[in-house]
């Protein structure tokens, strides 16, 4: 499987971009003379990982099938990969193993009623469920109100469901909604990159990446950086057309919805006593007076 050109390209680009981010000084290697390439040379990574230059060169060309976990771990340490990057490297290696086309860990399924009950019980937090392609498959009333620009965007509704990645990269209004749009774009692309490494056979995900690559220069630039993100939490500033500026914290958690399917549960909330909390309360009261909007379920 690692002989497929697209898979070899993923491995090559990922390792090459991580290598380019490091300098000899950062890893305790001596420097001498002018360097023709940014970052570390292949032979320097090989030394740090305890393998031959020829072996590492072959690995960086995409021949990752059959590589032991011990060697992959040595390469991850040599390249100073963080936990998400290390997981991505191991996902690429797993996907490259021949004759191992196990079903995807994430398949679109209906969200069970118990999950919707859970979401609806969170009256002062905006909570929603997304799949690996960043489709919004379930939400509570406050999330529907908070993310109204996403749900109502022509860039998402013409595809039958709200999708965060399409909104970020295909709707110009997203640059007003996300105050730090550059960060939102980087995170969105990095989440998709991580999923592509986890399940390279997901045709719907590949189609989404192809669509965004065709229609968005910004997405192509972010995709080429080859950053990955798996764990997703922090703070976010939004500008909402009804209540104005909001500074929110968010946390994303894995949400198993079947024996083989794990979606992501994301919860937005505001600091107690803050202006953002007051504005979130106002948005919640406005949402309570509006008719419910059903969330599109997987087709």
C-alpha atoms as one frame of an Amber mdcrd trajectory, in Angstrom:
protein
   0.000   0.000   0.000   2.881   2.388   0.612   3.655   2.114  -3.105   0.665
   4.319  -3.853   1.989   7.728  -4.956  -0.434   9.750  -2.807   0.516   7.844
   0.347   4.234   8.171  -0.351   3.706  11.888  -0.857   2.018  12.273   2.534
   4.896  10.546   4.302   7.575  12.407   2.351   6.050  15.831   2.867   5.362
  15.274   6.549   8.889  14.113   7.394  10.503  16.737   5.181   8.510  19.609
   6.710   9.260  18.430  10.254  12.964  18.114   9.398  12.961  21.631   7.930
  11.689  23.067  11.235  14.738  21.957  13.213  18.249  23.408  13.300  21.461
  21.630  14.325  21.697  23.917  17.350  18.262  22.792  18.573  19.266  19.138
  18.609  22.843  19.570  19.822  24.653  18.923  16.539  27.679  20.919  15.392
  27.325  23.284  12.451  29.878  24.077   9.796  29.847  25.987   6.519  26.854
  27.146   4.515  23.724  24.985   4.402  21.825  24.625   1.158  18.602  23.430
   2.762  16.628  24.742   5.740  16.657  22.688   8.885  18.375  19.370   9.355
  19.881  17.228   6.636  18.692  13.662   6.185  21.983  12.276   7.408  21.673
  14.321  10.596  18.217  12.907  11.320  19.620   9.427  10.677  22.368   9.980
  13.236  19.881  11.206  15.824  17.562   8.247  15.181  20.373   5.695  15.206
  19.772   4.414  11.676  21.721   4.589   8.418  21.351   7.529   6.064  20.224
   5.154   3.316  17.540   3.702   5.546  16.204   7.104   6.610  16.275   8.364
   3.013  14.166   5.393   1.974  11.744   6.101   4.828  11.394   9.744   3.841
  10.617   8.655   0.286   7.524   6.941   1.639   8.626   3.357   2.223   7.179
   3.068   5.710   5.425  -0.300   5.509   6.917  -2.829   7.901   8.916  -0.298
   9.923   8.913  -1.281  13.595   7.330   0.866  16.283  10.719   1.172  17.997
  12.299   2.707  14.890   9.325   4.997  14.304   9.588   6.147  17.894  13.305
   6.878  17.395  12.509   8.947  14.302   9.740  10.781  16.189  12.195  11.652
  18.963  14.872  12.732  16.483  12.416  15.091  14.786  11.077  16.381  18.131
   7.513  15.471  17.167   4.773  16.467  19.584   2.150  13.923  20.634  -0.249
  14.739  17.796   2.539  14.548  15.203   3.786  11.256  16.626   0.266   9.806
  16.471  -0.020  10.965  12.865   3.284   9.288  11.925   2.112   6.017  13.456
  -1.241   6.374  11.661   0.599   6.732   8.341   2.625   3.611   9.107  -0.486
   1.651  10.050  -2.282   2.719   6.852   0.719   1.569   4.789   0.638  -2.019
   6.037  -0.298  -4.386   3.198  -3.550  -6.358   3.224  -4.903  -4.556   6.286
  -7.948  -2.666   5.112  -9.767  -2.640   8.413 -13.032  -0.685   8.556 -12.637
   2.977   9.347 -12.792   3.916  13.019 -15.208   6.670  12.055 -18.276   5.943
   9.942 -21.281   8.208   9.608 -24.121   6.970  11.791 -27.219   8.516  13.263
 -26.594  10.337  16.537 -28.454   8.399  19.263 -31.259  10.228  21.108 -29.263
  10.006  24.348 -26.590  12.240  22.787 -29.154  14.862  21.817 -30.554  14.730
  25.357 -27.056  15.341  26.669 -26.611  18.347  24.397 -29.998  19.813  25.274
 -29.216  19.572  28.993 -26.356  22.065  28.568 -28.344  25.285  28.637 -25.478
  27.706  29.351 -22.901  26.123  27.062 -22.925  25.847  23.301 -22.383  22.163
  22.538 -22.235  20.398  19.194 -21.133  17.099  17.670 -19.024  16.887  14.524
 -17.723  14.028  12.439 -14.197  13.627  11.061 -14.978  15.883   8.068 -16.129
  18.694  10.391 -19.791  18.252   9.484 -22.031  19.449  12.320 -24.291  16.460
  12.957 -25.979  17.489  16.220 -26.151  20.565  18.453 -28.080  22.222  21.237
 -30.105  25.412  20.869 -27.286  27.696  22.026 -24.805  26.148  19.587 -27.313
  26.621  16.768 -27.595  30.280  17.723 -23.862  30.775  18.279 -22.936  29.119
  14.983 -25.817  30.588  13.009 -23.409  32.096  10.440 -22.061  28.579   9.792
 -25.468  26.913   9.607 -26.877  29.631   7.337 -23.858  30.023   5.055 -24.446
  29.310   1.337 -21.011  27.665   1.292 -22.326  24.950   3.608 -26.061  24.747
   2.981 -25.622  24.004  -0.723 -23.880  20.787   0.338 -26.799  19.694   2.516
 -25.248  20.256   5.945 -23.211  22.751   7.924 -19.489  22.101   7.653 -16.886
  24.100   9.567 -14.076  23.627   7.051 -16.218  24.749   4.115 -17.344  27.786
   6.083 -13.801  28.778   7.054 -12.294  28.446   3.598 -15.191  29.095   1.212
 -17.271  31.819   2.899 -15.624  35.284   3.044 -17.841  36.191   6.012 -15.908
  33.685   8.134 -13.059  36.190   8.334 -15.357  38.483  10.311 -16.932  35.751
  12.432 -13.566  34.287  13.488 -11.608  37.224  14.904  -8.362  35.262  14.559
  -9.209  33.773  11.186  -5.630  32.679  10.436  -5.623  30.480  13.535  -9.056
  29.071  12.708  -7.884  28.217   9.195  -4.699  26.565  10.443  -6.578  24.451
  12.998  -9.268  23.429  10.502  -6.717  22.240   7.933  -4.615  20.510  10.606
  -7.639  18.567  11.892  -8.436  17.367   8.373  -4.782  16.435   7.813  -4.773
  14.284  10.941  -7.941  12.503   9.837  -6.505  11.904   6.361  -3.566  10.138
   7.983  -5.836   8.067  10.190  -8.109   6.898   7.378  -6.656   7.528   3.890
  -9.402   5.356   2.356 -12.256   7.689   3.403 -13.487   8.786  -0.016 -15.785
  11.485   1.356 -12.877  13.038   3.245 -10.666  12.887   0.164 -13.432  14.531
  -1.867 -13.725  17.337   0.701  -9.964  17.950   0.659 -10.038  17.960  -3.143
 -12.915  20.443  -3.185 -11.218  22.811  -0.744  -7.891  22.507  -2.590  -9.585
  23.432  -5.865 -11.602  26.359  -4.541  -9.375  27.900  -1.844  -5.821  29.180
  -2.191  -5.712  29.603   1.580  -6.561  25.946   2.093  -3.897  24.843  -0.392
  -1.327  26.890   1.497  -2.350  25.431   4.862  -2.460  21.891   3.484   1.087
  22.251   2.139   2.373  23.141   5.629   1.428  19.599   6.675   0.615  20.496
  10.281  -1.614  18.110  12.208  -3.989  18.610  15.118  -5.791  15.902  17.045
  -6.452  17.413  20.463  -8.567  20.488  20.113  -9.122  22.958  22.949  -8.257
  26.492  23.982  -9.841  29.923  23.600 -11.535  31.536  20.648 -12.753  35.040
  19.849 -15.863  35.353  17.725 -17.853  38.291  16.396 -21.519  37.373  16.411
 -23.956  39.472  14.341 -26.515  39.541  17.177 -24.424  40.070  20.311 -21.012
  41.283  19.098 -17.638  40.192  20.454 -17.368  36.940  22.378 -14.303  35.500
  24.075 -14.981  31.835  24.736 -13.113  28.777  25.935 -13.706  25.457  24.249
 -12.963  21.810  24.864 -13.301  18.918  22.424 -13.767  15.335  23.579 -14.091
  11.987  21.828 -17.708  10.841  21.792 -18.253   7.147  20.951 -21.668   6.771
  19.297 -21.289   3.132  18.196 -18.809   0.282  18.531 -16.800   1.561  15.516
 -17.703   5.237  15.357 -16.292   8.108  17.383 -17.454  11.664  16.795 -16.133
  14.827  18.416 -18.072  16.669  21.120 -17.146  20.358  21.379 -18.333  22.637
  24.183 -18.027  26.435  24.162 -18.459  28.433  27.358 -17.529  31.830  28.789
 -15.653  32.874  31.910 -18.105  33.382  34.799 -18.840  37.043  35.440 -17.342
  38.208  32.152 -18.939  40.386  29.489 -18.836  37.386  27.182 -20.907  35.377
  29.668 -23.551  38.113  29.703 -23.610  38.148  25.907 -23.815  34.364  25.786
 -26.777  34.515  28.177 -28.416  37.065  25.880 -27.841  34.786  22.914 -29.352
  31.887  24.878 -32.469  33.928  25.658 -32.781  34.903  22.002 -32.384  31.272
  20.973 -35.146  30.227  23.395 -37.653  32.450  21.571 -36.798  31.114  18.109
 -38.147  27.925  16.514 -35.861  24.896  16.666 -33.717  24.140  13.630 -33.128
  20.442  13.094 -29.543  19.422  12.475 -28.966  17.396   9.316 -28.155  13.787
  10.137 -25.716  11.653   8.156 -27.068  10.516   4.816
